[in-house]
């Protein structure tokens, strides 16, 4: 667990959620906090999913 915490700190992430990924060009990208739902397909490479949960409205 400490190794994970150390790695996240190296990317400037101090809490959750925090995401680190390589984009389509191979560059490392970092997202502190919850990204907009519209960005998730770009980040994960997965198709967009319908979201109708009112609790997620603030992330649209």
C-alpha positions as CSV (number, residue, x, y, z in Angstrom):
1,X,0.0,0.0,0.0
2,X,2.8,2.4,0.8
3,X,4.3,1.8,-2.7
4,X,0.9,2.8,-4.2
5,X,0.7,6.0,-2.1
6,X,4.3,6.9,-3.0
7,X,3.6,6.4,-6.7
8,X,0.4,8.6,-6.6
9,X,2.3,11.3,-4.7
10,X,4.9,11.3,-7.5
11,X,2.1,12.3,-9.9
12,X,0.8,14.9,-7.5
13,X,-2.3,13.0,-6.4
14,X,-3.1,13.3,-2.7
15,X,-6.5,11.7,-2.6
16,X,-9.1,9.7,-4.5
17,X,-10.2,9.5,-7.1
18,X,-6.9,9.9,-8.9
19,X,-6.2,8.5,-12.4
20,X,-3.0,8.0,-14.3
21,X,-3.0,6.7,-17.9
22,X,-1.3,6.9,-21.2
23,X,-3.2,8.7,-24.0
24,X,-3.4,7.6,-27.6
25,X,0.0,9.2,-28.3
26,X,1.7,7.4,-25.4
27,X,1.9,10.4,-23.1
28,X,1.2,10.1,-19.4
29,X,-1.9,11.9,-18.3
30,X,-3.0,12.6,-14.8
31,X,-6.5,13.5,-13.5
32,X,-6.9,14.5,-9.8
33,X,-10.5,14.2,-8.8
34,X,-13.5,12.8,-10.7
35,X,-13.3,13.6,-14.4
36,X,-16.4,14.7,-16.3
37,X,-18.4,11.7,-17.4
38,X,-17.9,12.7,-21.0
39,X,-14.1,12.3,-20.7
40,X,-14.3,8.7,-19.4
41,X,-14.5,7.0,-22.8
42,X,-11.4,9.0,-23.9
43,X,-9.5,8.1,-20.8
44,X,-10.5,4.4,-20.6
45,X,-11.0,3.6,-24.3
46,X,-14.4,2.1,-23.4
47,X,-17.7,3.1,-25.1
48,X,-19.8,5.8,-23.5
49,X,-22.4,4.4,-21.2
50,X,-25.8,5.9,-20.5
51,X,-25.9,7.5,-17.0
52,X,-29.2,8.3,-15.5
53,X,-28.3,8.3,-11.8
54,X,-29.2,11.7,-10.3
55,X,-26.2,11.4,-8.0
56,X,-23.9,11.7,-11.0
57,X,-25.5,14.8,-12.4
58,X,-22.8,17.0,-11.0
59,X,-20.1,15.2,-13.0
60,X,-21.8,15.7,-16.5
